[in-house]
Amino acid sequence: MKIAIISPWAVAATSVGGTERFIIDLAESLQQQGNTVDVYMFDGTPHLSHHISYLSIGLLGEGISVNEYTLRAQLGDFSLAKTYTALATAIESRIDMTEYDAIHCNTQLLLRAWQNKRRIFTIHTNPFEFKQAWGEASYETMLDIAKEEAPRVTFTAPSRYYADLFSDKIGTEVACIPHAIDPSRLASKKSKNALTAHYALDASKLHILLPSRLEPVQKQPWLLFNALQYISLSLCKKIEIISSGVDPQYQTFKNLYSQQANTRSINVHFVKFDDMSDAYAMADIVVLPSQSESFGYAALEALTLGIPTLLNNIPTFHEIAAGNETARFFKTDARDLAQLLETCLNKRCARINPNSEWMARYSVDSWVKEYEELFV
């Protein structure tokens, strides 16, 4: 089969975002199964990787980066059904789908596009995230359009919780296919000591990794920095924080979080990693304070490596973590996170390899077969 995958975000080998990572894994896995796969991005640098063409359509114009802010500013009001049609027309004019057997879309904004083609939509944007990006009225409009398109579309979601929710909202079955993980891509080629030296970290300290974006509403990094205020100063002296989610649109938050950490004499290292395996190799503890996730790739990655992982008490994190010994949950409360963090730091909680049953749940082989069946 010849398959087109549509990404709203730029995709590169260094991509760490969940949707981008999913697209790379899906494209490469489908290609290995003998399919021909091309990836079309709303923007980004065109490139060839593992015999897959990553093609940029320059949706917003040359040199304009596509993110949640620029999309909102330039695409208009998605509470209006005509905006979905206008976007579909614009996208269709930039991509010739004649030779493709199926199209895989990674944004609900394209529900009106390529209505005469075989389409699979993976829902990466849950209700909270959709409303945050586009507004309450836009979410309701999207559901109305999804109901209309349902007879011609196959929907999937990576979480059972959201698959059931959207099945109810759209009135059609949304298949649950949890994202998969290839553990080999999480293995750093460098030792922890070499990495801490390279990134100018203190090797004598414990390192807390905050791998999610510095976006304040959904990802809530501030929850960790608020929690530091409730940790004893003696423990504060033993830790450093590594934050990897320094996308350009979140640069303004760096100073705020640094100032909070400095009041407790804690160094924060903001690093845009080319390879997240390096970040995980240095991490003694991973903290994920998100108040909402459609899945949670960072949680899957950290737990695959057996790193003690502190997770906010949300449905998708519970789904991913079920059966994994290194997962620990806190309420959406700085004091509760601080207490859990102190316990882990005092005990110096060690890594524990996950059991085979848990790993099998996220097997790439079974995952790609489920997706391949949908394209037929």
PADO-828001 format. One record per residue (C-alpha): chain; z, y, x; residue number from 1; residue in three letters. Coordinates in nm, 3 decimals. Layout:
BEGIN
{A; {Z; Y; X}; NUM; ALA}
...
//
This chain:
BEGIN
{A; {0.000; 0.000; 0.000}; 1; MET}
{A; {-0.045; 0.362; 0.098}; 2; LYS}
{A; {0.265; 0.561; 0.012}; 3; ILE}
{A; {0.338; 0.935; 0.024}; 4; ALA}
{A; {0.697; 1.049; 0.062}; 5; ILE}
{A; {0.779; 1.407; -0.037}; 6; ILE}
{A; {1.068; 1.588; 0.132}; 7; SER}
{A; {1.199; 1.929; 0.023}; 8; PRO}
{A; {1.348; 1.976; 0.371}; 9; TRP}
{A; {1.204; 1.973; 0.721}; 10; ALA}
{A; {1.237; 1.629; 0.880}; 11; VAL}
{A; {1.264; 1.566; 1.254}; 12; ALA}
{A; {1.404; 1.304; 1.487}; 13; ALA}
{A; {1.714; 1.523; 1.521}; 14; THR}
{A; {1.771; 1.555; 1.144}; 15; SER}
{A; {2.128; 1.477; 1.039}; 16; VAL}
{A; {2.117; 1.568; 0.668}; 17; GLY}
{A; {2.148; 1.281; 0.422}; 18; GLY}
{A; {1.814; 1.331; 0.246}; 19; THR}
{A; {1.627; 1.372; 0.575}; 20; GLU}
{A; {1.794; 1.066; 0.728}; 21; ARG}
{A; {1.709; 0.864; 0.417}; 22; PHE}
{A; {1.343; 0.970; 0.437}; 23; ILE}
{A; {1.313; 0.866; 0.802}; 24; ILE}
{A; {1.477; 0.529; 0.733}; 25; ASP}
{A; {1.265; 0.465; 0.423}; 26; LEU}
{A; {0.937; 0.567; 0.587}; 27; ALA}
{A; {0.996; 0.356; 0.898}; 28; GLU}
{A; {1.118; 0.055; 0.699}; 29; SER}
{A; {0.821; 0.064; 0.460}; 30; LEU}
{A; {0.584; 0.101; 0.756}; 31; GLN}
{A; {0.740; -0.204; 0.923}; 32; GLN}
{A; {0.669; -0.400; 0.604}; 33; GLN}
{A; {0.297; -0.336; 0.653}; 34; GLY}
{A; {0.254; -0.027; 0.435}; 35; ASN}
{A; {0.089; 0.298; 0.539}; 36; THR}
{A; {0.328; 0.589; 0.497}; 37; VAL}
{A; {0.286; 0.966; 0.526}; 38; ASP}
{A; {0.569; 1.216; 0.481}; 39; VAL}
{A; {0.499; 1.561; 0.337}; 40; TYR}
{A; {0.758; 1.833; 0.399}; 41; MET}
{A; {0.797; 2.168; 0.223}; 42; PHE}
{A; {0.813; 2.318; 0.574}; 43; ASP}
{A; {0.884; 2.207; 0.931}; 44; GLY}
{A; {0.699; 2.106; 1.244}; 45; THR}
{A; {0.420; 1.852; 1.192}; 46; PRO}
{A; {0.454; 1.546; 1.416}; 47; HIS}
{A; {0.378; 1.176; 1.452}; 48; LEU}
{A; {0.670; 0.934; 1.486}; 49; SER}
{A; {0.658; 0.552; 1.471}; 50; HIS}
{A; {0.298; 0.575; 1.341}; 51; HIS}
{A; {0.414; 0.795; 1.053}; 52; ILE}
{A; {0.261; 1.139; 1.003}; 53; SER}
{A; {0.509; 1.411; 0.910}; 54; TYR}
{A; {0.301; 1.690; 0.757}; 55; LEU}
{A; {0.418; 2.041; 0.665}; 56; SER}
{A; {0.266; 2.214; 0.363}; 57; ILE}
{A; {0.420; 2.555; 0.438}; 58; GLY}
{A; {0.535; 2.599; 0.080}; 59; LEU}
{A; {0.693; 2.944; 0.119}; 60; LEU}
{A; {0.450; 3.077; 0.376}; 61; GLY}
{A; {0.409; 3.059; 0.751}; 62; GLU}
{A; {0.734; 3.085; 0.945}; 63; GLY}
{A; {0.959; 3.078; 0.636}; 64; ILE}
{A; {1.222; 2.807; 0.657}; 65; SER}
{A; {1.293; 2.616; 0.337}; 66; VAL}
{A; {1.660; 2.582; 0.250}; 67; ASN}
{A; {1.863; 2.618; -0.067}; 68; GLU}
{A; {1.876; 2.995; -0.027}; 69; TYR}
{A; {1.506; 3.064; 0.041}; 70; THR}
{A; {1.399; 2.825; -0.234}; 71; LEU}
{A; {1.621; 3.002; -0.483}; 72; ARG}
{A; {1.493; 3.343; -0.374}; 73; ALA}
{A; {1.120; 3.263; -0.386}; 74; GLN}
{A; {1.058; 2.990; -0.643}; 75; LEU}
{A; {1.196; 3.169; -0.945}; 76; GLY}
{A; {1.404; 3.064; -1.244}; 77; ASP}
{A; {1.424; 2.686; -1.290}; 78; PHE}
{A; {1.590; 2.728; -1.626}; 79; SER}
{A; {1.232; 2.783; -1.744}; 80; LEU}
{A; {1.014; 2.475; -1.787}; 81; ALA}
{A; {0.708; 2.674; -1.675}; 82; LYS}
{A; {0.859; 2.712; -1.327}; 83; THR}
{A; {0.849; 2.334; -1.278}; 84; TYR}
{A; {0.484; 2.337; -1.384}; 85; THR}
{A; {0.406; 2.626; -1.149}; 86; ALA}
{A; {0.571; 2.446; -0.857}; 87; LEU}
{A; {0.384; 2.126; -0.942}; 88; ALA}
{A; {0.055; 2.315; -0.943}; 89; THR}
{A; {0.133; 2.477; -0.608}; 90; ALA}
{A; {0.230; 2.145; -0.449}; 91; ILE}
{A; {-0.066; 1.955; -0.591}; 92; GLU}
{A; {-0.305; 2.215; -0.448}; 93; SER}
{A; {-0.165; 2.152; -0.100}; 94; ARG}
{A; {-0.162; 1.770; -0.097}; 95; ILE}
{A; {-0.453; 1.541; -0.178}; 96; ASP}
{A; {-0.297; 1.231; -0.333}; 97; MET}
{A; {-0.626; 1.059; -0.421}; 98; THR}
{A; {-0.588; 0.772; -0.171}; 99; GLU}
{A; {-0.218; 0.704; -0.228}; 100; TYR}
{A; {-0.098; 0.411; -0.438}; 101; ASP}
{A; {0.246; 0.556; -0.500}; 102; ALA}
{A; {0.451; 0.870; -0.441}; 103; ILE}
{A; {0.819; 0.886; -0.358}; 104; HIS}
{A; {0.986; 1.219; -0.442}; 105; CYS}
{A; {1.323; 1.337; -0.316}; 106; ASN}
{A; {1.378; 1.634; -0.544}; 107; THR}
{A; {1.393; 1.666; -0.922}; 108; GLN}
{A; {1.211; 1.999; -0.890}; 109; LEU}
{A; {0.884; 1.800; -0.869}; 110; LEU}
{A; {0.919; 1.618; -1.201}; 111; LEU}
{A; {0.596; 1.775; -1.331}; 112; ARG}
{A; {0.390; 1.693; -1.021}; 113; ALA}
{A; {0.128; 1.413; -1.003}; 114; TRP}
{A; {0.184; 1.292; -1.357}; 115; GLN}
{A; {-0.109; 1.049; -1.333}; 116; ASN}
{A; {0.028; 0.869; -1.025}; 117; LYS}
{A; {0.290; 0.598; -0.970}; 118; ARG}
{A; {0.607; 0.799; -0.897}; 119; ARG}
{A; {0.954; 0.701; -0.780}; 120; ILE}
{A; {1.227; 0.965; -0.776}; 121; PHE}
{A; {1.544; 0.908; -0.574}; 122; THR}
{A; {1.808; 1.143; -0.710}; 123; ILE}
{A; {1.980; 1.302; -0.412}; 124; HIS}
{A; {2.108; 1.599; -0.612}; 125; THR}
{A; {2.392; 1.522; -0.850}; 126; ASN}
{A; {2.489; 1.751; -1.141}; 127; PRO}
{A; {2.738; 1.954; -0.937}; 128; PHE}
{A; {2.487; 2.014; -0.658}; 129; GLU}
{A; {2.199; 2.093; -0.895}; 130; PHE}
{A; {2.406; 2.348; -1.086}; 131; LYS}
{A; {2.530; 2.499; -0.761}; 132; GLN}
{A; {2.174; 2.546; -0.636}; 133; ALA}
{A; {1.993; 2.642; -0.955}; 134; TRP}
{A; {2.247; 2.713; -1.229}; 135; GLY}
{A; {2.379; 2.544; -1.543}; 136; GLU}
{A; {2.077; 2.630; -1.758}; 137; ALA}
{A; {1.839; 2.494; -1.492}; 138; SER}
{A; {2.026; 2.164; -1.491}; 139; TYR}
{A; {1.981; 2.129; -1.867}; 140; GLU}
{A; {1.611; 2.213; -1.836}; 141; THR}
{A; {1.570; 1.955; -1.561}; 142; MET}
{A; {1.727; 1.688; -1.783}; 143; LEU}
{A; {1.492; 1.778; -2.069}; 144; ASP}
{A; {1.191; 1.743; -1.839}; 145; ILE}
{A; {1.327; 1.417; -1.693}; 146; ALA}
{A; {1.351; 1.275; -2.048}; 147; LYS}
{A; {0.988; 1.369; -2.112}; 148; GLU}
{A; {0.870; 1.221; -1.783}; 149; GLU}
{A; {1.085; 0.907; -1.803}; 150; ALA}
{A; {0.811; 0.681; -1.951}; 151; PRO}
{A; {0.594; 0.759; -1.645}; 152; ARG}
{A; {0.862; 0.765; -1.373}; 153; VAL}
{A; {1.100; 0.523; -1.200}; 154; THR}
{A; {1.437; 0.677; -1.116}; 155; PHE}
{A; {1.687; 0.557; -0.858}; 156; THR}
{A; {2.021; 0.689; -0.734}; 157; ALA}
{A; {2.221; 0.573; -0.430}; 158; PRO}
{A; {2.551; 0.560; -0.619}; 159; SER}
{A; {2.648; 0.349; -0.920}; 160; ARG}
{A; {2.854; 0.638; -1.055}; 161; TYR}
{A; {2.556; 0.875; -1.066}; 162; TYR}
{A; {2.304; 0.606; -1.162}; 163; ALA}
{A; {2.511; 0.543; -1.476}; 164; ASP}
{A; {2.560; 0.914; -1.540}; 165; LEU}
{A; {2.188; 0.994; -1.517}; 166; PHE}
{A; {2.095; 0.683; -1.716}; 167; SER}
{A; {2.303; 0.827; -1.999}; 168; ASP}
{A; {2.175; 1.184; -1.958}; 169; LYS}
{A; {1.806; 1.096; -1.927}; 170; ILE}
{A; {1.807; 0.805; -2.171}; 171; GLY}
{A; {1.643; 0.558; -1.935}; 172; THR}
{A; {1.768; 0.314; -1.673}; 173; GLU}
{A; {1.830; 0.470; -1.334}; 174; VAL}
{A; {1.844; 0.192; -1.074}; 175; ALA}
{A; {2.129; 0.199; -0.825}; 176; CYS}
{A; {2.012; 0.135; -0.468}; 177; ILE}
{A; {2.281; 0.234; -0.216}; 178; PRO}
{A; {2.147; 0.382; 0.106}; 179; HIS}
{A; {2.129; 0.147; 0.404}; 180; ALA}
{A; {2.227; 0.187; 0.767}; 181; ILE}
{A; {2.087; 0.056; 1.094}; 182; ASP}
{A; {2.394; 0.036; 1.320}; 183; PRO}
{A; {2.179; 0.042; 1.634}; 184; SER}
{A; {2.086; 0.406; 1.576}; 185; ARG}
{A; {2.455; 0.501; 1.585}; 186; LEU}
{A; {2.508; 0.368; 1.936}; 187; ALA}
{A; {2.526; 0.645; 2.196}; 188; SER}
{A; {2.365; 0.584; 2.534}; 189; LYS}
{A; {2.643; 0.780; 2.706}; 190; LYS}
{A; {3.011; 0.703; 2.756}; 191; SER}
{A; {3.279; 0.902; 2.579}; 192; LYS}
{A; {3.396; 1.049; 2.910}; 193; ASN}
{A; {3.044; 1.158; 3.002}; 194; ALA}
{A; {2.997; 1.317; 2.661}; 195; LEU}
{A; {3.326; 1.508; 2.660}; 196; THR}
{A; {3.240; 1.644; 3.003}; 197; ALA}
{A; {2.889; 1.741; 2.894}; 198; HIS}
{A; {3.017; 1.928; 2.588}; 199; TYR}
{A; {3.311; 2.084; 2.777}; 200; ALA}
{A; {3.575; 1.908; 2.568}; 201; LEU}
{A; {3.924; 1.818; 2.688}; 202; ASP}
{A; {3.920; 1.441; 2.750}; 203; ALA}
{A; {4.301; 1.427; 2.725}; 204; SER}
{A; {4.294; 1.536; 2.359}; 205; LYS}
{A; {4.217; 1.357; 2.035}; 206; LEU}
{A; {3.896; 1.472; 1.871}; 207; HIS}
{A; {3.852; 1.532; 1.499}; 208; ILE}
{A; {3.488; 1.531; 1.390}; 209; LEU}
{A; {3.374; 1.738; 1.091}; 210; LEU}
{A; {3.015; 1.610; 1.053}; 211; PRO}
{A; {2.915; 1.782; 0.729}; 212; SER}
{A; {2.749; 2.121; 0.691}; 213; ARG}
{A; {2.960; 2.436; 0.703}; 214; LEU}
{A; {2.872; 2.503; 0.341}; 215; GLU}
{A; {3.189; 2.619; 0.165}; 216; PRO}
{A; {3.152; 2.519; -0.202}; 217; VAL}
{A; {3.034; 2.157; -0.196}; 218; GLN}
{A; {3.125; 2.047; 0.158}; 219; LYS}
{A; {3.456; 2.240; 0.175}; 220; GLN}
{A; {3.508; 2.254; 0.555}; 221; PRO}
{A; {3.776; 2.515; 0.492}; 222; TRP}
{A; {3.999; 2.239; 0.355}; 223; LEU}
{A; {4.037; 2.092; 0.704}; 224; LEU}
{A; {4.105; 2.431; 0.862}; 225; PHE}
{A; {4.361; 2.512; 0.592}; 226; ASN}
{A; {4.526; 2.173; 0.654}; 227; ALA}
{A; {4.576; 2.264; 1.021}; 228; LEU}
{A; {4.826; 2.527; 0.912}; 229; GLN}
{A; {5.060; 2.249; 0.790}; 230; TYR}
{A; {5.044; 2.030; 1.101}; 231; ILE}
{A; {5.320; 2.058; 1.359}; 232; SER}
{A; {5.240; 2.270; 1.662}; 233; LEU}
{A; {5.323; 1.976; 1.889}; 234; SER}
{A; {5.041; 1.778; 1.729}; 235; LEU}
{A; {4.807; 2.076; 1.724}; 236; CYS}
{A; {4.828; 2.087; 2.103}; 237; LYS}
{A; {4.690; 1.733; 2.117}; 238; LYS}
{A; {4.368; 1.788; 1.921}; 239; ILE}
{A; {4.028; 1.953; 1.935}; 240; GLU}
{A; {3.776; 1.980; 1.653}; 241; ILE}
{A; {3.404; 1.909; 1.675}; 242; ILE}
{A; {3.191; 2.060; 1.397}; 243; SER}
{A; {2.829; 1.949; 1.385}; 244; SER}
{A; {2.701; 2.114; 1.066}; 245; GLY}
{A; {2.595; 2.446; 1.215}; 246; VAL}
{A; {2.274; 2.509; 1.024}; 247; ASP}
{A; {2.145; 2.869; 1.066}; 248; PRO}
{A; {2.239; 2.971; 0.712}; 249; GLN}
{A; {2.607; 2.885; 0.778}; 250; TYR}
{A; {2.654; 3.071; 1.107}; 251; GLN}
{A; {2.868; 3.336; 0.937}; 252; THR}
{A; {3.143; 3.080; 0.874}; 253; PHE}
{A; {3.191; 2.991; 1.241}; 254; LYS}
{A; {3.410; 3.290; 1.325}; 255; ASN}
{A; {3.629; 3.243; 1.018}; 256; LEU}
{A; {3.703; 2.878; 1.095}; 257; TYR}
{A; {3.752; 2.947; 1.466}; 258; SER}
{A; {4.008; 3.215; 1.386}; 259; GLN}
{A; {4.198; 2.977; 1.158}; 260; GLN}
{A; {4.209; 2.710; 1.428}; 261; ALA}
{A; {4.306; 2.960; 1.695}; 262; ASN}
{A; {4.621; 3.051; 1.504}; 263; THR}
{A; {4.730; 2.692; 1.578}; 264; ARG}
{A; {4.597; 2.696; 1.937}; 265; SER}
{A; {4.320; 2.448; 1.850}; 266; ILE}
{A; {3.976; 2.472; 2.006}; 267; ASN}
{A; {3.675; 2.422; 1.777}; 268; VAL}
{A; {3.343; 2.318; 1.931}; 269; HIS}
{A; {3.044; 2.395; 1.711}; 270; PHE}
{A; {2.761; 2.174; 1.829}; 271; VAL}
{A; {2.416; 2.116; 1.680}; 272; LYS}
{A; {2.370; 1.760; 1.804}; 273; PHE}
{A; {2.024; 1.622; 1.874}; 274; ASP}
{A; {2.170; 1.279; 1.811}; 275; ASP}
{A; {2.474; 1.228; 1.589}; 276; MET}
{A; {2.556; 0.909; 1.776}; 277; SER}
{A; {2.696; 1.135; 2.051}; 278; ASP}
{A; {2.924; 1.311; 1.804}; 279; ALA}
{A; {3.057; 0.983; 1.665}; 280; TYR}
{A; {3.110; 0.845; 2.017}; 281; ALA}
{A; {3.354; 1.129; 2.088}; 282; MET}
{A; {3.535; 1.113; 1.754}; 283; ALA}
{A; {3.884; 0.967; 1.718}; 284; ASP}
{A; {3.900; 1.069; 1.351}; 285; ILE}
{A; {3.632; 1.179; 1.105}; 286; VAL}
{A; {3.721; 1.413; 0.818}; 287; VAL}
{A; {3.498; 1.452; 0.510}; 288; LEU}
{A; {3.645; 1.703; 0.261}; 289; PRO}
{A; {3.344; 1.731; 0.023}; 290; SER}
{A; {3.427; 1.786; -0.341}; 291; GLN}
{A; {3.098; 1.626; -0.444}; 292; SER}
{A; {2.840; 1.395; -0.283}; 293; GLU}
{A; {2.545; 1.217; -0.439}; 294; SER}
{A; {2.611; 0.948; -0.179}; 295; PHE}
{A; {2.767; 1.040; 0.156}; 296; GLY}
{A; {2.568; 0.939; 0.464}; 297; TYR}
{A; {2.829; 1.070; 0.707}; 298; ALA}
{A; {3.092; 0.850; 0.542}; 299; ALA}
{A; {2.864; 0.547; 0.573}; 300; LEU}
{A; {2.795; 0.623; 0.939}; 301; GLU}
{A; {3.157; 0.677; 1.036}; 302; ALA}
{A; {3.280; 0.369; 0.852}; 303; LEU}
{A; {3.001; 0.156; 1.001}; 304; THR}
{A; {3.138; 0.248; 1.344}; 305; LEU}
{A; {3.492; 0.167; 1.231}; 306; GLY}
{A; {3.620; 0.519; 1.298}; 307; ILE}
{A; {3.935; 0.615; 1.105}; 308; PRO}
{A; {3.776; 0.826; 0.831}; 309; THR}
{A; {3.965; 1.063; 0.603}; 310; LEU}
{A; {3.781; 1.104; 0.274}; 311; LEU}
{A; {3.828; 1.330; -0.023}; 312; ASN}
{A; {3.908; 1.143; -0.341}; 313; ASN}
{A; {3.562; 1.142; -0.504}; 314; ILE}
{A; {3.369; 0.856; -0.671}; 315; PRO}
{A; {3.088; 0.808; -0.420}; 316; THR}
{A; {3.325; 0.792; -0.123}; 317; PHE}
{A; {3.524; 0.523; -0.303}; 318; HIS}
{A; {3.203; 0.327; -0.362}; 319; GLU}
{A; {3.101; 0.342; 0.003}; 320; ILE}
{A; {3.447; 0.269; 0.140}; 321; ALA}
{A; {3.541; -0.026; -0.081}; 322; ALA}
{A; {3.636; -0.311; 0.149}; 323; GLY}
{A; {3.644; -0.104; 0.469}; 324; ASN}
{A; {3.983; -0.091; 0.646}; 325; GLU}
{A; {3.932; 0.241; 0.824}; 326; THR}
{A; {3.887; 0.451; 0.508}; 327; ALA}
{A; {4.180; 0.668; 0.400}; 328; ARG}
{A; {4.181; 0.898; 0.098}; 329; PHE}
{A; {4.344; 1.233; 0.029}; 330; PHE}
{A; {4.354; 1.457; -0.276}; 331; LYS}
{A; {4.164; 1.788; -0.272}; 332; THR}
{A; {4.468; 1.958; -0.125}; 333; ASP}
{A; {4.529; 2.099; 0.224}; 334; ALA}
{A; {4.888; 1.971; 0.238}; 335; ARG}
{A; {4.784; 1.620; 0.138}; 336; ASP}
{A; {4.509; 1.617; 0.401}; 337; LEU}
{A; {4.755; 1.750; 0.660}; 338; ALA}
{A; {5.002; 1.472; 0.585}; 339; GLN}
{A; {4.733; 1.205; 0.616}; 340; LEU}
{A; {4.599; 1.362; 0.934}; 341; LEU}
{A; {4.947; 1.373; 1.089}; 342; GLU}
{A; {4.998; 1.005; 1.009}; 343; THR}
{A; {4.671; 0.909; 1.178}; 344; CYS}
{A; {4.738; 1.128; 1.480}; 345; LEU}
{A; {5.092; 1.000; 1.527}; 346; ASN}
{A; {4.985; 0.637; 1.495}; 347; LYS}
{A; {4.672; 0.698; 1.705}; 348; ARG}
{A; {4.479; 0.493; 1.454}; 349; CYS}
{A; {4.220; 0.279; 1.629}; 350; ALA}
{A; {3.865; 0.185; 1.540}; 351; ARG}
{A; {3.826; -0.138; 1.344}; 352; ILE}
{A; {3.488; -0.308; 1.310}; 353; ASN}
{A; {3.398; -0.352; 0.942}; 354; PRO}
{A; {3.376; -0.704; 0.802}; 355; ASN}
{A; {3.042; -0.881; 0.757}; 356; SER}
{A; {3.054; -0.858; 0.377}; 357; GLU}
{A; {3.085; -0.479; 0.390}; 358; TRP}
{A; {2.804; -0.453; 0.645}; 359; MET}
{A; {2.575; -0.677; 0.439}; 360; ALA}
{A; {2.608; -0.432; 0.149}; 361; ARG}
{A; {2.419; -0.174; 0.357}; 362; TYR}
{A; {2.157; -0.402; 0.513}; 363; SER}
{A; {1.825; -0.229; 0.578}; 364; VAL}
{A; {1.628; -0.549; 0.510}; 365; ASP}
{A; {1.754; -0.600; 0.156}; 366; SER}
{A; {1.744; -0.225; 0.087}; 367; TRP}
{A; {1.376; -0.178; 0.177}; 368; VAL}
{A; {1.279; -0.483; -0.028}; 369; LYS}
{A; {1.441; -0.325; -0.334}; 370; GLU}
{A; {1.242; -0.008; -0.278}; 371; TYR}
{A; {0.919; -0.192; -0.205}; 372; GLU}
{A; {0.945; -0.373; -0.539}; 373; GLU}
{A; {0.958; -0.036; -0.715}; 374; LEU}
{A; {0.623; 0.074; -0.569}; 375; PHE}
{A; {0.431; -0.222; -0.712}; 376; VAL}
//
